[in-house]
Amino acid sequence: MSDDEDDSEPAVTLGERTPVEGAPLARVSSRLTWPKEKSEVDRLEGESVIRTPDGPRELSAVLEAVDETYFERHQEFETHVRDVIGTGPVPTSDE
């Protein structure tokens, strides 16, 4: 690659930014230390709104449907939450 090439343009056209409501589940779980009891997750992050295929949901409401009461690792926590919320495309907001 030469110094003469113009790097001001992106290599791929990115399109318009479409807002998505809620935080990714991985972001919420990364803010916690593990292991953790479900009640403690709810106390610390229950008010967080997470992205789901059905739209944004408060983590506290999702945790009510999780049968597990103790999570050894964040992967275990995320698996149980995804069992409740499902997986798939997350809807975007139209502004």
N, C-alpha and C positions, 0 to 999 in steps of 0.2 A: 504494500500500500504506500503510495507516495504522499508527500506532504502537500502536494498540489490539490488533492481531492477535497471536495467540499463536504464536510461532515455535519453541516447544519440541518440537513434533511434526514428524517428517520429512514431506515432501510425498508420499513414496512409501514404502510399507512394505517394508523390506529383507529380512526373513526372518532365519533363523538363519545364523550364520557357519559355513561348511563349510571345514575346513582342506584345503589343497592342498600336497602334498609337493614340495619342490624349488623352485628359483628360476626366474623367467622368463628365457629366453635373452637378451632385451634387457638385463636387469639385469646379467648376467654380462659381456656384450660392452661395456656402458657403463663398466665398471671398468678397461678396457684402453685403451691409446692405439694408434692405427693409423698406418701399416701394421705388421703383425706376422707373424712366421713361426709356422707351426702348432706347432712344437716349443716355442716361447716361450709360446704360448697354453696349451699343455698344462702347462708348468712352472708358470705363474702361476695358472691357474684349473682345471687338470685334475681336482682333487679336488672341485670344485663340483658339486652335484647340480642338474640342470636338469629342468624339467617337460617331459614328452613325452606324446603321446596314449596311449602304452603304459605310462605310469607314470614315476616318477622314474628318471633314469639319470645316472651319473657322466659328466661332460663328457669325461674322458680316454678312456672306452670309445667314445663317439660319434666322437671325433676319429680313432680308429684306422680308421674306415670312410670318412673323408673323404680323397679323393685329392689335393686341393689342398694345397700345402705353404707357400703365402704368401698372405696376405690384405691387399689394399690398403686396404679400408675395412670397418667393422663390418657394413655391409649385405651385403658379399660373404661374410664369415664366417658370418653368420646364414643366408644362402641355402644355403650348402654344408651347414651343420648341419641345417637343415630338410629338405634333400634326403635326409638319412639318417634323421632321426627322424620325418618326416612332419608333417602338420598336422591339426588337428582338436581336438575337445574333450579336455580334460585331466581324467582321473579325480580324484575327490575322496576324501578319507579319511573314513571313518565312525567317529566316536568314541562 
